[in-house]
Amino acid sequence: MAKFTCPFCLQEYDKKLIKYYCPTCGNTSEASFFESILEFIFGTILGSIPIFEPINAKIKCKHSEEGRKCFGFATNRKCINPNCIAGVDSEGHAVGSDEIPKTAIETPNLPFSIVGVSNSGKTNFITVMLHELDRTPGLRLALGPQNVATKKHQNDFYKLIYEEHQAPNATTPDEVFPQIWFIRNLKRKRGNNVPTYTFTIFDGAGESQEEMDTSSREHNYIKASKAIIITLDPLILEGVRNSGIVDPDVMEKSLAGKRNEYKNANEIVHDVASYIRTAKGVRDNKILSVPIAVVLTKFDTILLHNSFSPDALVKKPSLTVKNGVINASEFKQVDDEIRNWLYDIGEGSFIEALSANFKDFCFFGVSSYGAPPSEAGFTSDKIKPHRILDPILWLFKKSGFID
């Protein structure tokens, strides 16, 4: 029997064990063998043919009380994990209002975690990245939300950033939940078949990365993640503060008033690495093999540093996607330029700390807005993201999802 990974708790189990919740009587049932076959035929096979719409096969409710059968249909898919927000308890009753999207059952999961450090603009980065990912024609990627919560989350933050020009507040632990998207690679389409993945993004409360609760959702997501993005505001690095290249007024507005929050790069890396090791059950003396995209946000504030020549690639708009082809050499050149800059400002220990903890990492310099804000807590008047897609494209290429 095919395996399934729940996009909410990332527990893996046989698809046949998925519970079907009946909204009529509030009980759960399992699909019979015949019902499973029908759902596969109507939902997956016929649903992939353009003239047909995917159909949810009818899963009859198996519940009966005092000899009387329920005539409802179990239409909501539930996870067997009682601790999952889309799960059922030991008596078969739903423990949360979430349900597993149908596409998530039928497609392989591509779970990514994003760990932010000290007001790095992680939510800005995710919102703008997803918006750009869906509208870059050369990529030929189709992106869409799989549930209402994901759609609302993206729409709310899009409106806040692009229309109201306000910067989102830092993510708090009670706001943490997975965003569940589908993503299709149209370049690999063969006939009526398009490679489709469930693309799960976990936006953790990054400011709590120094402590890992092994029973938390953060722990489960990082443990299962096939790639991790670490977002870091370079303005908190002491070497940047001491370089004098960033205008004090720009520094104040970009940090939203948090001028005194600078950190030691070594401590940041070791804290985050310890956080990831705990989640993945890796010993302290072992190098982590999961690919890490080290994303330096707000990079527009430091591009005037003399370490970057006028022709530096990191200053220029990304040409990573050209004529539908990913140019991986740009990743390497930008990575080299950022490493040279870090050594020049006395933050070489940052690179050494990463090398001591991660086998495969790459630096990226991005800007969600494209320019420093004119006022603290607000975005630029016009959003012009800079190299915002480079980190996710590098990870997609690493995972084999794109060529």
Secondary structure as the mmCIF struct_conf table of DSSP 4:
data_model
#
loop_
_struct_conf.conf_type_id
_struct_conf.id
_struct_conf.beg_label_comp_id
_struct_conf.beg_label_asym_id
_struct_conf.beg_label_seq_id
_struct_conf.end_label_comp_id
_struct_conf.end_label_asym_id
_struct_conf.end_label_seq_id
STRN STRN1 LYS A 3 THR A 5
TURN_TY1_P TURN_TY1_P1 PRO A 7 CYS A 9
STRN STRN2 GLU A 12 ASP A 14
HELX_RH_3T_P HELX_RH_3T_P1 LYS A 15 LEU A 17
STRN STRN3 LYS A 19 TYR A 21
TURN_TY1_P TURN_TY1_P2 PRO A 23 CYS A 25
BEND BEND1 GLY A 26 GLY A 26
STRN STRN4 THR A 28 GLU A 30
HELX_RH_AL_P HELX_RH_AL_P1 PHE A 33 GLU A 39
HELX_RH_PI_P HELX_RH_PI_P1 PHE A 40 ILE A 45
HELX_RH_3T_P HELX_RH_3T_P2 LEU A 46 SER A 48
BEND BEND2 ILE A 49 ILE A 49
TURN_TY1_P TURN_TY1_P3 PRO A 50 ILE A 51
BEND BEND3 PHE A 52 PHE A 52
STRN STRN5 LYS A 60 LYS A 60
STRN STRN6 SER A 64 GLU A 65
TURN_TY1_P TURN_TY1_P4 GLU A 66 GLY A 67
STRN STRN7 ARG A 68 LYS A 69
HELX_LH_PP_P HELX_LH_PP_P1 CYS A 70 CYS A 70
STRN STRN8 PHE A 73 PHE A 73
STRN STRN9 ASN A 76 LYS A 78
STRN STRN10 CYS A 79 CYS A 79
BEND BEND4 ILE A 80 ILE A 80
TURN_TY1_P TURN_TY1_P5 PRO A 82 ASN A 83
BEND BEND5 CYS A 84 CYS A 84
TURN_TY1_P TURN_TY1_P6 ILE A 85 ALA A 86
STRN STRN11 GLY A 87 VAL A 88
TURN_TY1_P TURN_TY1_P7 SER A 90 GLU A 91
BEND BEND6 GLY A 92 GLY A 92
STRN STRN12 ALA A 94 ALA A 94
BEND BEND7 VAL A 95 SER A 97
HELX_RH_AL_P HELX_RH_AL_P2 LYS A 102 GLU A 106
BEND BEND8 THR A 107 THR A 107
STRN STRN13 ASN A 109 VAL A 117
BEND BEND9 SER A 118 ASN A 119
HELX_RH_AL_P HELX_RH_AL_P3 LYS A 122 LEU A 133
TURN_TY1_P TURN_TY1_P8 ASP A 134 ARG A 135
HELX_RH_3T_P HELX_RH_3T_P3 PRO A 137 LEU A 139
STRN STRN14 LEU A 141 PRO A 145
BEND BEND10 GLN A 146 ASN A 147
HELX_RH_AL_P HELX_RH_AL_P4 VAL A 148 TYR A 158
HELX_RH_PI_P HELX_RH_PI_P2 LYS A 159 GLU A 163
BEND BEND11 GLU A 164 GLU A 164
STRN STRN15 GLN A 166 GLN A 166
HELX_LH_PP_P HELX_LH_PP_P2 ALA A 167 THR A 171
HELX_RH_3T_P HELX_RH_3T_P4 PRO A 173 GLU A 175
STRN STRN16 PRO A 178 ASN A 185
HELX_RH_3T_P HELX_RH_3T_P5 LEU A 186 ARG A 188
STRN STRN17 ARG A 190 ARG A 190
TURN_TY1_P TURN_TY1_P9 GLY A 191 ASN A 192
STRN STRN18 ASN A 193 ASN A 193
STRN STRN19 THR A 196 ASP A 203
HELX_RH_3T_P HELX_RH_3T_P6 GLY A 206 SER A 208
TURN_TY1_P TURN_TY1_P10 GLN A 209 GLU A 210
TURN_TY1_P TURN_TY1_P11 THR A 214 SER A 215
BEND BEND12 SER A 216 SER A 216
HELX_RH_AL_P HELX_RH_AL_P5 ARG A 217 ALA A 224
BEND BEND13 LYS A 226 LYS A 226
STRN STRN20 ALA A 227 LEU A 232
HELX_RH_3T_P HELX_RH_3T_P7 PRO A 234 ILE A 236
STRN STRN21 LEU A 237 LEU A 237
HELX_RH_AL_P HELX_RH_AL_P6 GLU A 238 SER A 243
BEND BEND14 VAL A 246 VAL A 246
HELX_RH_AL_P HELX_RH_AL_P7 PRO A 248 SER A 254
TURN_TY1_P TURN_TY1_P12 LEU A 255 GLY A 257
TURN_TY1_P TURN_TY1_P13 ARG A 259 ASN A 260
STRN STRN22 LYS A 263 LYS A 263
HELX_RH_AL_P HELX_RH_AL_P8 ALA A 265 LYS A 280
TURN_TY1_P TURN_TY1_P14 GLY A 281 GLY A 281
TURN_TY1_P TURN_TY1_P15 ASP A 284 ASN A 285
BEND BEND15 LYS A 286 LYS A 286
STRN STRN23 LEU A 288 LEU A 288
BEND BEND16 VAL A 290 VAL A 290
STRN STRN24 ILE A 292 LEU A 296
HELX_RH_3T_P HELX_RH_3T_P8 PHE A 299 THR A 301
TURN_TY1_P TURN_TY1_P16 ILE A 302 LEU A 304
BEND BEND17 HIS A 305 HIS A 305
TURN_TY1_P TURN_TY1_P17 ASN A 306 SER A 307
BEND BEND18 PHE A 308 PHE A 308
TURN_TY1_P TURN_TY1_P18 PRO A 310 ASP A 311
HELX_RH_3T_P HELX_RH_3T_P9 LEU A 313 LYS A 315
BEND BEND19 LYS A 316 LYS A 316
HELX_LH_PP_P HELX_LH_PP_P3 PRO A 317 SER A 318
BEND BEND20 THR A 320 THR A 320
STRN STRN25 VAL A 321 LYS A 322
TURN_TY1_P TURN_TY1_P19 ASN A 323 GLY A 324
STRN STRN26 VAL A 325 ILE A 326
HELX_RH_AL_P HELX_RH_AL_P9 ALA A 328 ASP A 344
TURN_TY1_P TURN_TY1_P20 ILE A 345 GLY A 346
HELX_RH_AL_P HELX_RH_AL_P10 GLY A 348 ASN A 357
STRN STRN27 PHE A 358 PHE A 358
BEND BEND21 LYS A 359 ASP A 360
STRN STRN28 PHE A 361 GLY A 365
STRN STRN29 SER A 367 SER A 367
BEND BEND22 SER A 368 ALA A 371
BEND BEND23 SER A 374 GLU A 375
TURN_TY1_P TURN_TY1_P21 ALA A 376 GLY A 377
STRN STRN30 PHE A 378 PHE A 378
BEND BEND24 ASP A 381 LYS A 382
STRN STRN31 HIS A 386 HIS A 386
BEND BEND25 ARG A 387 ARG A 387
TURN_TY1_P TURN_TY1_P22 ILE A 388 LEU A 389
HELX_RH_AL_P HELX_RH_AL_P11 ASP A 390 SER A 399
TURN_TY1_P TURN_TY1_P23 GLY A 400 GLY A 400
BEND BEND26 PHE A 401 PHE A 401
#
